Amino acid sequence: MIRRTMKTRISGILVTIFTLWGVFSLEAQTLYTEKGQAYPSTTQHFGKEAFAPNGHTEIRWLGNAGFFINSRGTCLMVDPMLVGFDMPLLIEAPILPEEVPALDAVLITHSDNDHFSVPTCERLSAACKAYHSTLYVDSLMKNLQLPSFGHSMKDTFHIKEIEVSLTPAYHTWQNEFGGFDRVFRREDYCGFLIRTADGLIWAPGDSRFLPEFLHLPAPDVIFFDFSDDGWHIGLDNAARIANAYPNARLLLSHWGTVDAPDMKPFNADPKELEGRIVNPKRIHVLTPGEAFVLKH
């Protein structure tokens, strides 16, 4: 009984140490506006050197839900919002479209303008070979004369050696608010499972929580949306997903970008993850443009 008690106490101390490490790390990498909105430290700008072939997979947060992936020389962006957003921002984009030398693809999860940034996609078109999204967003892209491809749910396609599969999403908020010229459908939104030579990346897009999110092939990296909004996964369910995949690295997404302290989708705070995530060392509060390396 004494040995068990001592073991329990030691275990508790270790849990506390690891939790405090995570708390310290999150606080150390997060700044706050006068209105209390969390945002990251100074942008790390990058250029053509980040697009060169390498021996691993390198991921850079672009701000909001946008990410750049260079997997052994195959380069793509997910939901880039680099220019032209219609609200004030808290950060600078780490790269401008005209500074991008070449992209093998852009992946777009849905039509909201903080994900499908028309100014960004149009200005990337000189460098980008292909745009991939749902069938609905593909129709919008074709109207812009972008080289686009539409996919149905659970489709799989390839970008050179990278395999990409669509995952479901539920984000039909437009039907609730009205004022749009169409009824939006579940299949107008998606996430992406991106299988590289170095591991599996999940970009869930915007979605309410779906039970399917707990039964995916275990990702090595999650673009982690933890904003506590009713049309997003929500803070509690985000933690639930994170803990269902306890080895996945969590690259924080959809936070610290848009200057909107009263809008929950843009107002997530990393310190709200304190005590919620198993193995908190895997939470990565990236500065925009900072490189995260995924190795096989």
MOVENVEN-V325975 format. One record per backbone hydrogen bond with DSSP energy under -1.0 kcal/mol. NH is the residue of the N-H (numbers start at 1). CO is the residue of the C=O. If there is no record, write none. Layout:
nh: <NH | NH>
co: <CO | CO>
This chain:
nh: <5 | 6 | 7 | 8 | 9 | 10 | 11 | 12 | 13 | 14 | 15 | 16 | 17 | 18 | 19 | 20 | 21 | 22 | 23 | 24 | 25 | 26 | 27 | 28 | 29 | 30 | 31 | 33 | 36 | 39 | 44 | 46 | 50 | 51 | 52 | 57 | 58 | 59 | 60 | 62 | 66 | 67 | 68 | 69 | 70 | 71 | 72 | 74 | 76 | 77 | 78 | 79 | 90 | 99 | 100 | 103 | 104 | 105 | 106 | 107 | 108 | 115 | 116 | 117 | 118 | 121 | 122 | 123 | 124 | 127 | 128 | 129 | 131 | 132 | 133 | 138 | 139 | 140 | 141 | 142 | 143 | 145 | 146 | 148 | 149 | 151 | 155 | 157 | 159 | 162 | 163 | 164 | 165 | 166 | 167 | 173 | 177 | 178 | 188 | 189 | 190 | 191 | 192 | 193 | 194 | 195 | 196 | 201 | 202 | 203 | 208 | 213 | 214 | 215 | 220 | 221 | 222 | 223 | 224 | 224 | 229 | 232 | 238 | 239 | 240 | 241 | 242 | 243 | 244 | 248 | 249 | 250 | 251 | 252 | 253 | 254 | 259 | 260 | 263 | 266 | 267 | 272 | 273 | 274 | 276 | 282 | 283 | 284 | 286 | 289 | 290 | 292 | 294>
co: <1 | 2 | 3 | 4 | 5 | 6 | 7 | 8 | 9 | 10 | 11 | 12 | 13 | 14 | 15 | 16 | 17 | 18 | 19 | 20 | 21 | 22 | 23 | 24 | 25 | 27 | 39 | 37 | 33 | 31 | 288 | 94 | 47 | 48 | 49 | 294 | 70 | 292 | 68 | 66 | 63 | 78 | 60 | 76 | 58 | 74 | 56 | 71 | 69 | 105 | 67 | 107 | 257 | 96 | 97 | 127 | 75 | 75 | 130 | 77 | 132 | 112 | 112 | 115 | 116 | 117 | 118 | 119 | 120 | 124 | 124 | 103 | 147 | 106 | 149 | 134 | 135 | 136 | 137 | 138 | 139 | 142 | 141 | 146 | 131 | 133 | 152 | 164 | 162 | 159 | 195 | 157 | 193 | 155 | 191 | 171 | 173 | 174 | 185 | 186 | 109 | 167 | 203 | 165 | 201 | 163 | 199 | 194 | 221 | 192 | 170 | 210 | 211 | 212 | 200 | 200 | 249 | 202 | 222 | 251 | 227 | 229 | 234 | 235 | 236 | 237 | 238 | 239 | 240 | 245 | 220 | 282 | 222 | 284 | 224 | 64 | 88 | 258 | 260 | 263 | 264 | 269 | 270 | 271 | 273 | 279 | 280 | 250 | 284 | 61 | 287 | 59 | 57>
